[in-house]
Amino acid sequence: MDHKYITSDKLKQIPKLPGIYKMLDSRGVIIYIGKSKCLQKRVQSYFVKTPKWDKVTRMVPMVKDIEYVVTDTHLEARLLECSLIKEYKPRFNAQMKNDLNYFFIKVEDYNKYNSLSVMEERTDHCYGPFRSKFTISEFLVKLKNIYPITRNGDQYEFEYHIFPIAMEKDLFNQNKAVLLELLASENNLLLLVNTLQSKLVEAVDSYRFEMASIYRDMISCFKIIKNGLNGYKSLSSRSILLKLPMDNGCYKLFYILNGSIIHSMTTDNVTKDIRKEFIKTSKLLIPSVQSIQENEKEWIDYRDIIYSEISDLPEESVELLKL
């Protein structure tokens, strides 16, 4: 694909370093923001004769200029990309720019119609926030077909009803107590998923494939909910020290708590004294009261970036600090 504005010489000037890039149209409007561990390689991949994605085919003819920002690490590139997408909301970016549409799942009081509903803001008995609004909303409707859910020892029990049954107040409240129990505990969600898995196998064995498909969809949605509520539980309960190598041979240290970067610094070597002093300084910067972020819908994108990046790092780069 020829492009008279973005020449091969211009592409070669982009450094082979981590950072973010911005695609601009003829008016100077940012139409796409991306990130990469190697900016030059990533940007060059857009300007080929046969792009891999339809979005690229539509976007590239509109690109009249490219700007970039080099970062010390890929983690910082991802966080900067997220921040800029939220600020500029580029036309060709799909993720992270519409966090106002993120939502909560609310366990309702008795109303005969809905045991669970979708809420725009957090109120009592709300869980989340979550991103996949359409998927979860459709799931909550289908979930009515297995109410009431009861607990029997270490397992949950239910029957699938072609039409949802009307629950009187006592039964509704029993079902509500179970829903609160499920959403408050990862282990309880797993117990319910196990029940669904057993019913799926039974349906397949008896050639009820439509029923098996329903159970399979429910399992997938419960796993989405479980991951949204507990996906980084083991990491978020600890302070974390990251030691990330930089291209210039130095290291970047990060002190992370509750999904937020409290402090960072660059050093040419990580000695015991430097590590100790960095942790001491970082702890002084921790707010006296740890609370929910001011905008928790926006914050979950940054949290997920930080923890997903940590999950991909080699063991020697991540230190879980003592409580």
N, C-alpha and C positions, 0 to 999 in steps of 0.2 A: 504494500500500500504506500504510494507516494504521498508525501505531505510537504508542501512548499514552505510551511511555517516552521515546522520542527525538523531541522536538518540533522544528518548523521553527526556532523561536527558538534552541534549543540547537545546532542545526546551524549557524546563522548566527554563533554565537559562536566557532566553530572558525576559526582564522586561515587566510588564503590564503597560506601559507608552506610551505616544504619541511619534512618531518618524518615521523614514524611515528604510526599510530593503533592503538589496542587496543580490540577489541570484547569486552565482558564480559557474562556471563549473570547470572541472578538471585542466584547465590551469590558473585558477584564473581570468577569464574574467567574467565581470558582464553581466548576461544574462537577468536579470529582476530587476527593482527597484519599490518598492511600499511604501505606507504610511499607517498609521493607528493610531487611537486614543488609541488602545491597541495592542502593537506590538506582544506580546506573543500569544494572541488569533488569530490574523490575520495570523501569520506565521504558527501556528499549523493547520489552516484550509486547508493548501496546502497538508499536509501529512496525508491524510485519505484514506481509501480503495476505496471509490468511489467519486473522485473529481467532482465538479459541472460543470466544464468547460473543453472543449477539450484542450484548451491551457495549462491548468495545468497538464493534463495527459501527454502531450508531453514534458512539461518543467521539471517536478519534477525528472524524471530519470537522467537528466543532472546536477542536483544541487548537488554539492559536498561540499559546504560551504555556510554559511549565515553570513553576517555582518549587523550591525545595528547602527543607531545613534539616541539617545534619544533627543527630543526637548522639550521645555517648553510648547508649545501649538500645537494643531492640525493645526492651520494656518501656523505655521513655518514648520511643517512637510510637508504640501502640497507644500509650496514654495521651500523647499529643494529638495523634490522629483522632482519637475519641473526642477530645476537647474541641478540636477544630470542626469536626463534623457537627457537633451539637451547636456550635456557634454559627456556622455558615449554612448548614443544611443543604449541601450540594445536590443538584438535580439527580445525579447518577449514583449517589450513595443510598443504599437501602437500609442499612443497619445503624443503630445508635442515635439517629437524629430525631426520632419521634418518641422520646422517653415519656412525654406527657401522656401518651396512650398506654403506658404500662398500667397494670391494674392489680387489685387485691382480691383474694377469695374470702368471702365473709360467710361464717356459719350463722344462719338466721335464727331468730326466735320464731315461735310458732306462727305460721301464716297459711298453712294448708297447701301452698303452691311451690315454695322454694325452700329447700333445706340449705342449699349453698347458692350464693349469687356473686356476681362480679361487681366490684366497687371501684370507683375512680380514686377515692382517697381512703386512708386507713381509719377505721373506727374500731369499736369493740369486736373481739373475736374475728379479726382480719388477719390474713396470712399472705405473705408475699414481700415485695411485688414480683409479678411475673410479666413475661413479654408476649407470649403466644396467645393473644386475646381471643382470636376466632377459634383456634383449636380447643382451648380450655372452656370457652363458653359453650361450644357444641358438646363437649364432654360432660359438662355439668347437667345439661339437659338429658343426656343418655343415662347418666348416673341415677336418675330418678327411677329407672326401671329395676334397680336392684335394692331399693329401700323397702323395708328397713334392714340395716346391717346390724347384726348382733355379735357379741363376743362370747365365745364359749372356751374358757381356759386360755390356751395359747394360740387360738385360731379364731378367725372371723367367719361368720356364716351369713348367707343370703340366698335368695332365689331370684332368678330373672323373671320379670313379669312383662308380657307383651305390652300391657298398658300399666302405667304407674298406679299403685294403689293409694287410696286416700288414707292418710294416717291421722287418726285422732290425736288429741293433744298429748296424752301419756306416751303413746307410741312414737310420736314425733320427737318428744323430748328425750326418749331413750336413744333414738337414732341420732339426735343432735349430740348427745354425750359421746357416742361412738365417733362421730365426725371430728369433734374437738380432740378426742384421744388420738385419732389417726394423724391429724395435721400437726399435733404437738410432738410427735415421736417418729423418728426415722424407722425404728424397729417395728413399730406398729404398722406403718405403711408397707413395710416388707412382708409382714404377716398377711396383710390383705392381698398383696400381689401374689403371694404363694397360693392363696385360696383361688384367685383368678386363674393362675397357671394350672392348677389341678382341674378346674372346670373346663379350661381350654382343651386339655388332653382328653378329658371325658367326651367332650363334644366332637373332637376329631375321631376318636375311636368309634363313636356311634354315627359317623358320617353326617353330623350336623355342622356343616362347614360355615354356614352363615352365622350360627351361634358362636363358633370358634373365632370367627373374624371380629365379632363384637367384643369378646373377651380379650382378644389380642390388642384391639384399639384401646381398651380400658387399661390394660397393663402398660402400654406405651405412655398414656396420659398420666397415670399415677407415677411413673418413673420421672416424667417431666416435673411434676409437682415435688416429688422427693428431692430431685436434684436442685430445684429452685429454693427449697427450704433448707436443705442440709448438704448441698454439694461440696462446700468447703469447710464443713464444721470442724474437722480435725485440724485444719490450718488456722482458721479464724479464732480458735481458742488459745493460740500461742503467739507470743512476739516472735518475729522472724528477722534474722539477719541475712541479707543477700550479699554475696561477693561476686560481682560480674566483671569478667575481663573486658577490656576495651582494646580497640585496634592499635592504639599507640603503646601497648604494653602495660598500661596502668590498670587499676581496678576502681570500680565504682561500688561503694557500699550503700546499702539501703536498710533502714530500720522500718519494719512494717508491723502494724498493729490493727486488728479489726478491719482488714482490707484497705487500709490507708497507709501511704508512705509518710512517716513522721519526720524522717530526716535522711539526707543523703550526702555523700562526700566522695571526692576523688583522691586516690592515694597511689603512689608508685609502688608501695609494698604494704602488705597487711601483717604487721607484727602483732604480738600479744598486747603490747602497750597501746598501739593504735586502735586495735579492736576494742579494748577495754574503755578507752577514752571516748570512742565513737558511741558505744552503747550508753555510757554515762551521760553524754551530751544529749543523746536521743531521748532518754527517759525524762530529762528535764523539759523537753518540748511536748510531752504528752499532756493533753488537756486534763485538768484536775478531775473533770467528770466526763467519762466516756458515755456518749449517748448516740442515738440514731442520727445519721447524717441529716443535715438540714433539708436536703432534697434526696430522699432515699431512692426514688425512681431513677434519677440521674446517676446516683452513686453506684447502683448495682452493675452498671456497665464498667466503671472503673475497677470495682471489686473483682469482677469476673476476669478482667484483663490481668490484674495483678496475680490472682491465684492460678489462673490457667498458665501463665508464664512460669510461675514457680513450679508447677507440676511438670513442666517440660525440661526443667533445668537439671544438670547433673548433681548428684548428691553432694559433691564437695562445694557447690555454690550456695547451698541452702543450709542454714543452721537454725534449728528450733531452739529458742532460748528458754531457760528455766523460768517457771512462773514466780 
